[in-house]
Amino acid sequence: MRVKVYLAGPEVFLPNSVEIQKEKAALARAAGFTPLVPGDLEIPPAPTKHQRGLAIYAVDEGMMLAADMIIANLTPFRGISADVGTVFELGFMCGRGKHVYAYTNTSRSYYERILHDHYRGNAALRPDGRIAGPDGLSIEDFDMADNLMLDGGILRREGKLVQREVPEADRLTDLEAFKECLAIAAKRHRA
């Protein structure tokens, strides 16, 4: 039986989402996996936008329940951190004890992104010894790709988080880190 992999990420929001998701699915099949891709299945009609959102969630949850593992795109999306929906999906799969892998198309740490992109380098040492922004909120500094809960969840399950530096214009579409992550997962979980 082939291992089913849920492919999570913000690709569903891209103007070329169908093409990117088809390419990722083809790469997963070539690696010996059965890809489960959000956006692949027909969403039942719904009378309101809210009910449509719930229908999409139900389809995606069904795919996650059927999956043996997840490969999540944690490239920063609409801010300094990963897409919140993808983060939920990664946590969901961790909570179910599934194999988890992820990648990000930035090599800059979460700390660097908070300090430079969010606070524009404006930080100081608080009396408790922690670095904080001008709002007094401490800045997480654990030399991790994103929030410690993401890196920690992946690594506690012996997964891998691949980081690559990709030019900003290609950050959400470049698949080299995905391919690397897929190769690592395939080596460990040959179907």
N, CA, C and O atoms as a DFTB+ gen file, in Angstrom:
764 C
 N C O
     1  1       0.842      -1.188       0.000
     2  2       0.000       0.000       0.000
     3  2       0.886       1.249       0.000
     4  3       1.817       1.354       0.798
     5  1       0.600       2.168      -0.872
     6  2       1.391       3.401      -0.965
     7  2       1.076       4.333       0.198
     8  3      -0.063       4.432       0.653
     9  1       2.115       5.012       0.662
    10  2       1.980       5.984       1.741
    11  2       1.269       7.221       1.187
    12  3       1.628       7.742       0.131
    13  1       0.247       7.681       1.929
    14  2      -0.509       8.867       1.512
    15  2       0.073      10.090       2.202
    16  3       0.223      10.124       3.424
    17  1       0.401      11.100       1.389
    18  2       1.002      12.323       1.922
    19  2       0.085      13.520       1.653
    20  3      -0.315      13.780       0.518
    21  1      -0.230      14.231       2.724
    22  2      -1.028      15.451       2.626
    23  2      -0.073      16.601       2.337
    24  3       0.875      16.830       3.088
    25  1      -0.320      17.316       1.259
    26  2       0.547      18.417       0.831
    27  2      -0.081      19.737       1.260
    28  3      -1.027      20.220       0.637
    29  1       0.452      20.310       2.326
    30  2      -0.117      21.523       2.911
    31  2       0.703      22.745       2.546
    32  3       1.924      22.664       2.409
    33  1       0.037      23.870       2.391
    34  2       0.749      25.113       2.133
    35  2      -0.170      26.178       1.595
    36  3      -1.334      25.916       1.292
    37  1       0.357      27.386       1.475
    38  2      -0.459      28.506       0.997
    39  2      -0.638      28.543      -0.518
    40  3      -1.167      29.520      -1.048
    41  1      -0.213      27.514      -1.212
    42  2      -0.326      27.499      -2.678
    43  2      -1.766      27.701      -3.154
    44  3      -1.986      28.219      -4.249
    45  1      -2.748      27.296      -2.342
    46  2      -4.149      27.429      -2.750
    47  2      -4.536      28.879      -3.017
    48  3      -5.539      29.129      -3.685
    49  1      -3.768      29.837      -2.513
    50  2      -4.085      31.252      -2.684
    51  2      -3.403      31.882      -3.908
    52  3      -3.710      33.016      -4.275
    53  1      -2.497      31.157      -4.523
    54  2      -1.737      31.709      -5.645
    55  2      -2.580      31.770      -6.917
    56  3      -3.493      30.961      -7.085
    57  1      -2.294      32.713      -7.815
    58  2      -3.043      32.771      -9.073
    59  2      -2.815      31.526      -9.939
    60  3      -3.676      31.164     -10.740
    61  1      -1.667      30.876      -9.781
    62  2      -1.368      29.651     -10.535
    63  2      -1.437      28.425      -9.620
    64  3      -0.664      27.479      -9.772
    65  1      -2.368      28.458      -8.676
    66  2      -2.454      27.394      -7.667
    67  2      -2.645      26.009      -8.274
    68  3      -2.033      25.044      -7.817
    69  1      -3.476      25.904      -9.285
    70  2      -3.754      24.591      -9.882
    71  2      -2.470      23.997     -10.461
    72  3      -2.188      22.816     -10.255
    73  1      -1.703      24.796     -11.174
    74  2      -0.467      24.305     -11.794
    75  2       0.561      23.902     -10.734
    76  3       1.184      22.845     -10.843
    77  1       0.738      24.735      -9.717
    78  2       1.712      24.438      -8.654
    79  2       1.312      23.160      -7.926
    80  3       2.151      22.295      -7.674
    81  1       0.033      23.044      -7.592
    82  2      -0.409      21.857      -6.860
    83  2      -0.307      20.591      -7.719
    84  3       0.019      19.521      -7.205
    85  1      -0.580      20.705      -9.003
    86  2      -0.428      19.543      -9.892
    87  2       1.038      19.121      -9.976
    88  3       1.350      17.930      -9.977
    89  1       1.934      20.106     -10.045
    90  2       3.359      19.790     -10.107
    91  2       3.823      19.112      -8.813
    92  3       4.563      18.130      -8.858
    93  1       3.391      19.631      -7.670
    94  2       3.759      19.009      -6.395
    95  2       3.205      17.587      -6.302
    96  3       3.898      16.681      -5.838
    97  1       1.966      17.388      -6.737
    98  2       1.357      16.053      -6.706
    99  2       2.123      15.091      -7.616
   100  3       2.350      13.940      -7.243
   101  1       2.521      15.550      -8.805
   102  2       3.278      14.695      -9.730
   103  2       4.627      14.314      -9.126
   104  3       5.065      13.171      -9.256
   105  1       5.282      15.260      -8.469
   106  2       6.563      14.967      -7.812
   107  2       6.371      13.957      -6.682
   108  3       7.203      13.067      -6.503
   109  1       5.294      14.085      -5.926
   110  2       5.017      13.138      -4.840
   111  2       4.752      11.743      -5.403
   112  3       5.241      10.754      -4.858
   113  1       3.983      11.656      -6.488
   114  2       3.733      10.344      -7.115
   115  2       5.032       9.726      -7.613
   116  3       5.264       8.530      -7.437
   117  1       5.878      10.541      -8.232
   118  2       7.161      10.048      -8.753
   119  2       8.056       9.540      -7.620
   120  3       8.897       8.668      -7.837
   121  1       7.877      10.080      -6.422
   122  2       8.657       9.639      -5.259
   123  2       8.048       8.400      -4.593
   124  3       8.601       7.881      -3.624
   125  1       6.918       7.931      -5.108
   126  2       6.306       6.717      -4.586
   127  2       5.161       6.937      -3.614
   128  3       4.713       5.987      -2.971
   129  1       4.683       8.153      -3.493
   130  2       3.597       8.472      -2.572
   131  2       2.279       8.670      -3.316
   132  3       2.260       8.907      -4.524
   133  1       1.192       8.571      -2.582
   134  2      -0.121       8.980      -3.072
   135  2      -0.382      10.367      -2.496
   136  3      -0.555      10.501      -1.285
   137  1      -0.414      11.404      -3.335
   138  2      -0.607      12.760      -2.824
   139  2      -2.077      13.058      -2.525
   140  3      -2.972      12.692      -3.287
   141  1      -2.296      13.726      -1.408
   142  2      -3.611      14.248      -1.061
   143  2      -3.448      15.761      -1.023
   144  3      -2.727      16.297      -0.181
   145  1      -4.127      16.446      -1.944
   146  2      -3.875      17.870      -2.162
   147  2      -5.146      18.680      -1.915
   148  3      -6.164      18.451      -2.568
   149  1      -5.092      19.635      -0.966
   150  2      -6.246      20.518      -0.797
   151  2      -6.560      21.205      -2.120
   152  3      -5.662      21.679      -2.814
   153  1      -7.819      21.251      -2.451
   154  2      -8.217      21.843      -3.725
   155  2      -8.457      20.796      -4.797
   156  3      -9.020      21.105      -5.847
   157  1      -8.033      19.545      -4.548
   158  2      -8.217      18.474      -5.529
   159  2      -9.654      17.968      -5.578
   160  3     -10.165      17.640      -6.649
   161  1     -10.295      17.908      -4.436
   162  2     -11.625      17.306      -4.359
   163  2     -12.714      18.344      -4.582
   164  3     -12.534      19.531      -4.308
   165  1     -13.829      17.874      -5.078
   166  2     -14.988      18.733      -5.302
   167  2     -15.567      19.147      -3.952
   168  3     -15.802      18.308      -3.083
   169  1     -15.789      20.426      -3.790
   170  2     -16.405      20.938      -2.564
   171  2     -17.908      20.998      -2.804
   172  3     -18.358      21.586      -3.788
   173  1     -18.688      20.390      -1.906
   174  2     -20.140      20.438      -2.105
   175  2     -20.658      21.875      -2.082
   176  3     -20.121      22.714      -1.359
   177  1     -21.691      22.163      -2.864
   178  2     -22.258      23.512      -2.862
   179  2     -22.779      23.868      -1.463
   180  3     -23.187      22.999      -0.693
   181  1     -22.753      25.146      -1.167
   182  2     -23.243      25.615       0.129
   183  2     -23.999      26.927      -0.084
   184  3     -23.639      27.714      -0.959
   185  1     -25.037      27.163       0.706
   186  2     -25.851      28.366       0.502
   187  2     -25.204      29.677       0.976
   188  3     -25.617      30.753       0.543
   189  1     -24.205      29.602       1.852
   190  2     -23.557      30.827       2.334
   191  2     -22.039      30.674       2.254
   192  3     -21.524      29.560       2.153
   193  1     -21.326      31.807       2.301
   194  2     -19.858      31.763       2.305
   195  2     -19.353      31.020       3.543
   196  3     -18.404      30.240       3.461
   197  1     -19.985      31.265       4.674
   198  2     -19.580      30.609       5.920
   199  2     -19.706      29.082       5.796
   200  3     -18.799      28.340       6.173
   201  1     -20.832      28.638       5.268
   202  2     -21.031      27.194       5.100
   203  2     -20.072      26.612       4.063
   204  3     -19.653      25.461       4.180
   205  1     -19.730      27.395       3.062
   206  2     -18.730      26.931       2.076
   207  2     -17.378      26.748       2.761
   208  3     -16.688      25.759       2.516
   209  1     -16.998      27.694       3.616
   210  2     -15.756      27.565       4.371
   211  2     -15.747      26.300       5.216
   212  3     -14.736      25.600       5.280
   213  1     -16.869      26.004       5.865
   214  2     -16.960      24.785       6.674
   215  2     -16.871      23.531       5.807
   216  3     -16.300      22.522       6.219
   217  1     -17.436      23.603       4.611
   218  2     -17.372      22.454       3.693
   219  2     -15.935      22.209       3.238
   220  3     -15.493      21.064       3.145
   221  1     -15.211      23.289       2.958
   222  2     -13.801      23.147       2.571
   223  2     -13.018      22.528       3.720
   224  3     -12.215      21.619       3.509
   225  1     -13.251      23.022       4.947
   226  2     -12.568      22.456       6.107
   227  2     -12.858      20.959       6.218
   228  3     -11.940      20.170       6.444
   229  1     -14.111      20.561       6.065
   230  2     -14.479      19.145       6.213
   231  2     -13.743      18.270       5.200
   232  3     -13.278      17.182       5.539
   233  1     -13.638      18.739       3.963
   234  2     -12.922      17.977       2.929
   235  2     -11.439      17.863       3.299
   236  3     -10.852      16.784       3.222
   237  1     -10.847      18.984       3.699
   238  2      -9.428      18.969       4.055
   239  2      -9.172      18.084       5.282
   240  3      -8.190      17.343       5.316
   241  1     -10.045      18.159       6.280
   242  2      -9.872      17.297       7.449
   243  2      -9.971      15.822       7.059
   244  3      -9.215      14.992       7.563
   245  1     -10.893      15.505       6.174
   246  2     -11.014      14.121       5.699
   247  2      -9.731      13.640       5.039
   248  3      -9.315      12.499       5.239
   249  1      -9.101      14.514       4.247
   250  2      -7.833      14.137       3.616
   251  2      -6.741      13.937       4.665
   252  3      -5.944      13.005       4.566
   253  1      -6.708      14.821       5.676
   254  2      -5.688      14.675       6.719
   255  2      -5.894      13.379       7.503
   256  3      -4.925      12.704       7.851
   257  1      -7.142      13.031       7.780
   258  2      -7.421      11.791       8.506
   259  2      -7.006      10.568       7.687
   260  3      -6.605       9.548       8.248
   261  1      -7.104      10.673       6.371
   262  2      -6.730       9.555       5.496
   263  2      -5.223       9.480       5.259
   264  3      -4.716       8.443       4.832
   265  1      -4.502      10.570       5.533
   266  2      -3.068      10.646       5.224
   267  2      -2.217       9.930       6.270
   268  3      -2.588       9.824       7.439
   269  1      -1.065       9.443       5.813
   270  2      -0.066       8.833       6.699
   271  2       0.962       9.859       7.151
   272  3       1.617       9.679       8.178
   273  1       1.105      10.942       6.381
   274  2       2.094      11.964       6.710
   275  2       1.730      13.277       6.032
   276  3       0.824      13.348       5.202
   277  1       2.467      14.311       6.415
   278  2       2.269      15.644       5.847
   279  2       3.623      16.215       5.431
   280  3       4.639      16.001       6.093
   281  1       3.610      16.943       4.325
   282  2       4.724      17.808       3.963
   283  2       4.121      19.201       3.877
   284  3       3.269      19.472       3.031
   285  1       4.573      20.080       4.762
   286  2       3.992      21.412       4.883
   287  2       4.943      22.490       4.385
   288  3       6.131      22.484       4.707
   289  1       4.412      23.404       3.604
   290  2       5.166      24.561       3.136
   291  2       5.046      25.653       4.205
   292  3       3.993      26.276       4.342
   293  1       6.119      25.883       4.958
   294  2       6.124      26.873       6.028
   295  2       6.787      28.186       5.615
   296  3       7.181      28.977       6.472
   297  1       6.911      28.419       4.322
   298  2       7.447      29.686       3.845
   299  2       6.576      30.819       4.380
   300  3       5.351      30.732       4.308
   301  1       7.181      31.877       4.915
   302  2       6.366      32.984       5.427
   303  2       5.339      33.451       4.386
   304  3       5.638      33.594       3.200
   305  1       4.117      33.681       4.883
   306  2       3.002      34.025       4.007
   307  2       2.189      35.137       4.657
   308  3       1.678      34.978       5.765
   309  1       2.074      36.247       3.967
   310  2       1.323      37.403       4.471
   311  2       1.843      37.884       5.824
   312  3       1.070      38.296       6.689
   313  1       3.145      37.827       5.989
   314  2       3.733      38.277       7.240
   315  2       5.068      37.611       7.488
   316  3       5.745      37.188       6.551
   317  1       5.451      37.517       8.769
   318  2       6.769      36.997       9.114
   319  2       6.773      35.496       9.391
   320  3       7.833      34.904       9.592
   321  1       5.594      34.881       9.402
   322  2       5.498      33.480       9.779
   323  2       4.733      32.699       8.713
   324  3       4.240      33.260       7.735
   325  1       4.653      31.402       8.933
   326  2       3.965      30.507       8.005
   327  2       2.465      30.801       7.964
   328  3       1.915      31.416       8.878
   329  1       1.821      30.356       6.900
   330  2       0.373      30.466       6.732
   331  2      -0.330      29.800       7.905
   332  3      -0.031      28.654       8.240
   333  1      -1.253      30.503       8.524
   334  2      -1.921      30.008       9.726
   335  2      -2.693      28.709       9.468
   336  3      -2.739      27.845      10.343
   337  1      -3.295      28.555       8.295
   338  2      -4.005      27.312       7.984
   339  2      -3.040      26.133       7.892
   340  3      -3.336      25.041       8.377
   341  1      -1.896      26.358       7.274
   342  2      -0.878      25.312       7.168
   343  2      -0.350      24.946       8.549
   344  3      -0.094      23.776       8.832
   345  1      -0.189      25.945       9.404
   346  2       0.263      25.693      10.777
   347  2      -0.755      24.816      11.506
   348  3      -0.377      23.885      12.217
   349  1      -2.044      25.111      11.330
   350  2      -3.082      24.271      11.932
   351  2      -2.959      22.833      11.429
   352  3      -3.007      21.884      12.211
   353  1      -2.800      22.688      10.113
   354  2      -2.720      21.345       9.525
   355  2      -1.515      20.579      10.066
   356  3      -1.614      19.388      10.361
   357  1      -0.390      21.254      10.195
   358  2       0.798      20.613      10.752
   359  2       0.536      20.171      12.189
   360  3       0.874      19.048      12.562
   361  1      -0.063      21.044      12.994
   362  2      -0.398      20.694      14.375
   363  2      -1.389      19.544      14.453
   364  3      -1.259      18.666      15.306
   365  1      -2.373      19.545      13.570
   366  2      -3.366      18.480      13.509
   367  2      -2.678      17.137      13.278
   368  3      -2.965      16.149      13.954
   369  1      -1.769      17.123      12.314
   370  2      -1.068      15.879      11.988
   371  2      -0.116      15.458      13.107
   372  3       0.018      14.266      13.385
   373  1       0.542      16.417      13.748
   374  2       1.383      16.087      14.906
   375  2       0.523      15.456      15.996
   376  3       0.898      14.446      16.591
   377  1      -0.630      16.064      16.249
   378  2      -1.530      15.562      17.283
   379  2      -2.051      14.170      16.999
   380  3      -2.396      13.439      17.927
   381  1      -2.114      13.797      15.757
   382  2      -2.580      12.455      15.374
   383  2      -1.426      11.459      15.307
   384  3      -1.630      10.291      14.977
   385  1      -0.213      11.922      15.619
   386  2       0.940      11.023      15.627
   387  2       1.432      10.651      14.244
   388  3       2.087       9.622      14.081
   389  1       1.135      11.461      13.248
   390  2       1.555      11.177      11.868
   391  2       2.998      11.630      11.651
   392  3       3.544      12.397      12.444
   393  1       3.599      11.156      10.584
   394  2       4.937      11.600      10.201
   395  2       4.810      13.022       9.651
   396  3       3.902      13.314       8.872
   397  1       5.718      13.897      10.059
   398  2       5.629      15.298       9.646
   399  2       6.959      15.785       9.069
   400  3       8.030      15.554       9.630
   401  1       6.851      16.459       7.939
   402  2       7.987      17.063       7.254
   403  2       7.554      18.446       6.799
   404  3       6.368      18.698       6.582
   405  1       8.511      19.326       6.658
   406  2       8.181      20.679       6.230
   407  2       9.374      21.310       5.532
   408  3      10.503      20.826       5.614
   409  1       9.086      22.404       4.847
   410  2      10.144      23.173       4.204
   411  2       9.757      24.640       4.221
   412  3       8.591      25.001       4.375
   413  1      10.772      25.467       4.057
   414  2      10.566      26.904       3.948
   415  2      11.577      27.473       2.966
   416  3      12.735      27.059       2.928
   417  1      11.119      28.418       2.186
   418  2      11.976      29.033       1.175
   419  2      12.650      30.302       1.679
   420  3      12.877      31.241       0.916
   421  1      12.966      30.322       2.960
   422  2      13.813      31.365       3.520
   423  2      14.757      30.723       4.519
   424  3      14.358      29.855       5.297
   425  1      15.997      31.148       4.494
   426  2      16.965      30.620       5.460
   427  2      17.070      31.532       6.681
   428  3      17.760      31.209       7.648
   429  1      16.382      32.671       6.630
   430  2      16.409      33.596       7.759
   431  2      15.599      33.011       8.914
   432  3      14.495      32.505       8.713
   433  1      16.152      33.084      10.116
   434  2      15.464      32.533      11.286
   435  2      14.237      33.358      11.634
   436  3      14.083      34.498      11.194
   437  1      13.374      32.759      12.429
   438  2      12.185      33.445      12.924
   439  2      12.590      34.702      13.687
   440  3      11.965      35.752      13.541
   441  1      13.639      34.590      14.503
   442  2      14.153      35.729      15.264
   443  2      14.526      36.882      14.336
   444  3      14.140      38.027      14.574
   445  1      15.276      36.576      13.281
   446  2      15.700      37.622      12.342
   447  2      14.497      38.298      11.692
   448  3      14.477      39.518      11.526
   449  1      13.502      37.507      11.329
   450  2      12.317      38.072      10.675
   451  2      11.519      38.946      11.633
   452  3      11.020      40.000      11.239
   453  1      11.394      38.518      12.896
   454  2      10.690      39.356      13.880
   455  2      11.459      40.654      14.091
   456  3      10.894      41.744      14.009
   457  1      12.762      40.522      14.364
   458  2      13.579      41.682      14.692
   459  2      13.642      42.684      13.532
   460  3      13.434      43.880      13.736
   461  1      13.926      42.204      12.331
   462  2      14.167      43.106      11.209
   463  2      12.915      43.439      10.392
   464  3      12.729      44.587       9.989
   465  1      12.063      42.450      10.148
   466  2      10.896      42.707       9.303
   467  2       9.731      43.305      10.095
   468  3       9.012      44.167       9.591
   469  1       9.550      42.848      11.327
   470  2       8.425      43.340      12.127
   471  2       8.790      44.592      12.918
   472  3       8.070      45.589      12.882
   473  1       9.918      44.533      13.633
   474  2      10.312      45.654      14.493
   475  2      11.318      46.602      13.835
   476  3      11.742      47.580      14.452
   477  1      11.702      46.317      12.590
   478  2      12.645      47.171      11.857
   479  2      13.939      47.408      12.626
   480  3      14.523      48.490      12.564
   481  1      14.384      46.368      13.361
   482  2      15.639      46.432      14.108
   483  2      15.543      47.174      15.424
   484  3      16.545      47.306      16.127
   485  1      14.377      47.656      15.772
   486  2      14.186      48.435      16.998
   487  2      13.852      47.497      18.158
   488  3      12.690      47.148      18.369
   489  1      14.874      47.095      18.902
   490  2      14.694      46.194      20.039
   491  2      15.684      46.558      21.125
   492  3      16.693      47.215      20.868
   493  1      15.391      46.129      22.328
   494  2      16.270      46.414      23.470
   495  2      16.158      45.285      24.480
   496  3      15.226      44.482      24.447
   497  1      17.127      45.245      25.368
   498  2      17.147      44.250      26.433
   499  2      16.195      44.697      27.547
   500  3      16.280      45.824      28.035
   501  1      15.290      43.798      27.940
   502  2      14.395      44.093      29.063
   503  2      15.131      43.817      30.366
   504  3      16.168      43.154      30.357
   505  1      14.616      44.312      31.484
   506  2      15.248      44.036      32.784
   507  2      15.381      42.541      33.101
   508  3      16.270      42.137      33.851
   509  1      14.479      41.712      32.515
   510  2      14.554      40.267      32.771
   511  2      15.588      39.565      31.884
   512  3      15.733      38.343      31.939
   513  1      16.309      40.353      31.062
   514  2      17.364      39.783      30.229
   515  2      16.919      39.324      28.856
   516  3      17.739      38.823      28.088
   517  1      15.648      39.477      28.522
   518  2      15.144      39.062      27.211
   519  2      15.116      40.253      26.264
   520  3      14.873      41.386      26.682
   521  1      15.363      39.992      25.004
   522  2      15.280      41.039      23.981
   523  2      13.805      41.250      23.654
   524  3      13.048      40.291      23.503
   525  1      13.409      42.511      23.548
   526  2      12.011      42.836      23.271
   527  2      11.915      43.965      22.277
   528  3      12.836      44.769      22.128
   529  1      10.788      44.014      21.599
   530  2      10.497      45.114      20.684
   531  2      10.047      46.332      21.464
   532  3       9.930      46.277      22.688
   533  1       9.791      47.437      20.769
   534  2       9.384      48.671      21.439
   535  2       8.042      48.540      22.165
   536  3       7.723      49.358      23.028
   537  1       7.265      47.526      21.823
   538  2       5.998      47.285      22.506
   539  2       6.170      46.497      23.802
   540  3       5.197      46.237      24.510
   541  1       7.419      46.114      24.114
   542  2       7.703      45.374      25.340
   543  2       7.582      43.870      25.205
   544  3       7.899      43.143      26.147
   545  1       7.130      43.383      24.055
   546  2       6.963      41.939      23.853
   547  2       8.301      41.289      23.519
   548  3       9.039      41.770      22.659
   549  1       8.605      40.184      24.213
   550  2       9.886      39.514      23.974
   551  2       9.923      38.923      22.569
   552  3       8.891      38.599      21.981
   553  1      11.126      38.794      22.054
   554  2      11.352      38.256      20.718
   555  2      11.918      36.854      20.860
   556  3      12.985      36.652      21.440
   557  1      11.190      35.898      20.324
   558  2      11.585      34.490      20.406
   559  2      12.910      34.283      19.679
   560  3      13.016      34.567      18.486
   561  1      13.919      33.790      20.397
   562  2      15.255      33.620      19.825
   563  2      15.783      32.233      20.156
   564  3      16.515      32.053      21.129
   565  1      15.405      31.248      19.333
   566  2      15.836      29.869      19.550
   567  2      16.547      29.286      18.337
   568  3      16.710      28.069      18.245
   569  1      16.975      30.137      17.404
   570  2      17.668      29.686      16.206
   571  2      16.840      28.652      15.451
   572  3      17.340      27.594      15.069
   573  1      15.572      28.976      15.246
   574  2      14.657      28.068      14.555
   575  2      14.068      28.751      13.325
   576  3      14.096      29.975      13.197
   577  1      13.542      27.941      12.438
   578  2      12.978      28.448      11.189
   579  2      11.709      29.253      11.415
   580  3      11.449      30.223      10.703
   581  1      10.920      28.854      12.404
   582  2       9.672      29.547      12.710
   583  2       9.429      29.374      14.202
   584  3      10.348      29.025      14.942
   585  1       8.228      29.610      14.640
   586  2       7.890      29.471      16.047
   587  2       8.349      28.109      16.559
   588  3       8.252      27.109      15.848
   589  1       8.845      28.074      17.784
   590  2       9.414      26.841      18.340
   591  2       8.439      25.667      18.325
   592  3       8.870      24.514      18.278
   593  1       7.150      25.933      18.364
   594  2       6.176      24.848      18.334
   595  2       6.174      24.133      16.986
   596  3       5.896      22.935      16.926
   597  1       6.475      24.842      15.916
   598  2       6.525      24.207      14.596
   599  2       7.784      23.367      14.459
   600  3       7.711      22.171      14.173
   601  1       8.935      23.990      14.660
   602  2      10.200      23.250      14.582
   603  2      10.174      22.074      15.562
   604  3      10.553      20.957      15.212
   605  1       9.724      22.337      16.788
   606  2       9.699      21.293      17.818
   607  2       8.801      20.134      17.446
   608  3       9.180      18.977      17.629
   609  1       7.607      20.422      16.924
   610  2       6.676      19.353      16.537
   611  2       7.252      18.459      15.456
   612  3       7.085      17.240      15.492
   613  1       7.925      19.065      14.502
   614  2       8.525      18.295      13.407
   615  2       9.673      17.437      13.933
   616  3       9.729      16.237      13.665
   617  1      10.572      18.044      14.669
   618  2      11.771      17.342      15.122
   619  2      11.464      16.285      16.185
   620  3      12.141      15.258      16.234
   621  1      10.457      16.513      17.039
   622  2      10.086      15.502      18.048
   623  2       9.542      14.238      17.400
   624  3       9.557      13.170      18.012
   625  1       9.071      14.349      16.185
   626  2       8.545      13.185      15.467
   627  2       9.554      12.662      14.450
   628  3       9.211      11.910      13.537
   629  1      10.806      13.078      14.629
   630  2      11.914      12.660      13.770
   631  2      11.711      13.040      12.316
   632  3      12.222      12.383      11.409
   633  1      10.959      14.110      12.108
   634  2      10.785      14.649      10.765
   635  2      11.945      15.561      10.417
   636  3      12.964      15.589      11.107
   637  1      11.780      16.283       9.367
   638  2      12.834      17.181       8.888
   639  2      12.191      18.467       8.401
   640  3      11.137      18.453       7.765
   641  1      12.852      19.588       8.713
   642  2      12.435      20.889       8.209
   643  2      13.573      21.400       7.329
   644  3      14.659      21.708       7.821
   645  1      13.319      21.487       6.039
   646  2      14.319      21.919       5.059
   647  2      14.194      23.426       4.868
   648  3      13.098      23.946       4.659
   649  1      15.326      24.122       4.942
   650  2      15.364      25.572       4.712
   651  2      16.261      25.873       3.524
   652  3      17.365      25.339       3.418
   653  1      15.787      26.725       2.638
   654  2      16.568      27.194       1.497
   655  2      16.332      28.684       1.348
   656  3      15.278      29.189       1.736
   657  1      17.276      29.373       0.803
   658  2      17.077      30.798       0.519
   659  2      16.698      30.943      -0.947
   660  3      17.440      30.531      -1.839
   661  1      15.553      31.524      -1.179
   662  2      15.005      31.696      -2.520
   663  2      14.709      33.186      -2.715
   664  3      14.215      33.833      -1.792
   665  1      14.999      33.739      -3.889
   666  2      14.664      35.148      -4.126
   667  2      13.187      35.411      -3.818
   668  3      12.322      34.577      -4.087
   669  1      12.926      36.571      -3.256
   670  2      11.567      36.893      -2.797
   671  2      10.512      36.693      -3.878
   672  3       9.411      36.231      -3.579
   673  1      10.819      37.027      -5.109
   674  2       9.852      36.904      -6.206
   675  2       9.418      35.454      -6.440
   676  3       8.335      35.210      -6.972
   677  1      10.257      34.492      -6.045
   678  2       9.972      33.069      -6.278
   679  2       9.640      32.309      -4.999
   680  3       9.437      31.095      -5.044
   681  1       9.581      32.988      -3.874
   682  2       9.429      32.308      -2.577
   683  2       8.254      31.361      -2.494
   684  3       8.374      30.274      -1.927
   685  1       7.127      31.748      -3.043
   686  2       5.932      30.914      -2.894
   687  2       5.765      29.894      -4.016
   688  3       4.848      29.074      -3.969
   689  1       6.631      29.931      -5.016
   690  2       6.481      29.003      -6.144
   691  2       7.665      28.076      -6.359
   692  3       7.523      27.054      -7.030
   693  1       8.822      28.398      -5.814
   694  2      10.015      27.568      -6.000
   695  2       9.822      26.236      -5.281
   696  3       9.420      26.211      -4.117
   697  1      10.107      25.134      -5.963
   698  2       9.861      23.799      -5.398
   699  2      11.131      23.025      -5.047
   700  3      11.048      21.834      -4.746
   701  1      12.297      23.659      -5.077
   702  2      13.529      22.923      -4.770
   703  2      13.553      22.413      -3.331
   704  3      13.956      21.273      -3.100
   705  1      13.139      23.212      -2.368
   706  2      13.105      22.753      -0.971
   707  2      12.055      21.659      -0.801
   708  3      12.261      20.716      -0.036
   709  1      10.929      21.777      -1.509
   710  2       9.905      20.727      -1.481
   711  2      10.490      19.413      -2.001
   712  3      10.282      18.357      -1.405
   713  1      11.220      19.485      -3.112
   714  2      11.835      18.277      -3.678
   715  2      12.815      17.644      -2.690
   716  3      12.847      16.423      -2.534
   717  1      13.602      18.471      -2.033
   718  2      14.557      17.961      -1.041
   719  2      13.823      17.299       0.121
   720  3      14.204      16.217       0.569
   721  1      12.787      17.943       0.597
   722  2      11.978      17.406       1.692
   723  2      11.322      16.088       1.263
   724  3      11.308      15.120       2.023
   725  1      10.793      16.059       0.069
   726  2      10.152      14.864      -0.482
   727  2      11.147      13.709      -0.584
   728  3      10.802      12.569      -0.273
   729  1      12.361      13.986      -1.012
   730  2      13.384      12.945      -1.123
   731  2      13.741      12.367       0.249
   732  3      13.948      11.160       0.379
   733  1      13.813      13.212       1.255
   734  2      14.107      12.738       2.620
   735  2      12.978      11.849       3.108
   736  3      13.217      10.773       3.656
   737  1      11.734      12.308       2.906
   738  2      10.578      11.514       3.338
   739  2      10.506      10.193       2.580
   740  3      10.190       9.159       3.168
   741  1      10.794      10.217       1.283
   742  2      10.737       9.006       0.477
   743  2      11.785       7.984       0.922
   744  3      11.521       6.781       0.940
   745  1      12.949       8.462       1.273
   746  2      14.013       7.563       1.738
   747  2      13.605       6.858       3.040
   748  3      13.945       5.696       3.262
   749  1      12.877       7.574       3.888
   750  2      12.457       7.014       5.176
   751  2      11.185       6.187       5.106
   752  3      10.978       5.300       5.934
   753  1      10.332       6.466       4.129
   754  2       8.995       5.856       4.101
   755  2       8.665       5.290       2.735
   756  3       7.585       5.556       2.208
   757  1       9.535       4.545       2.166
   758  2       9.271       3.951       0.859
   759  2       7.973       3.145       0.910
   760  3       7.773       2.308       1.791
   761  1       7.108       3.416      -0.047
   762  2       5.814       2.721      -0.098
   763  2       5.993       1.310      -0.614
   764  3       5.018       0.567      -0.729
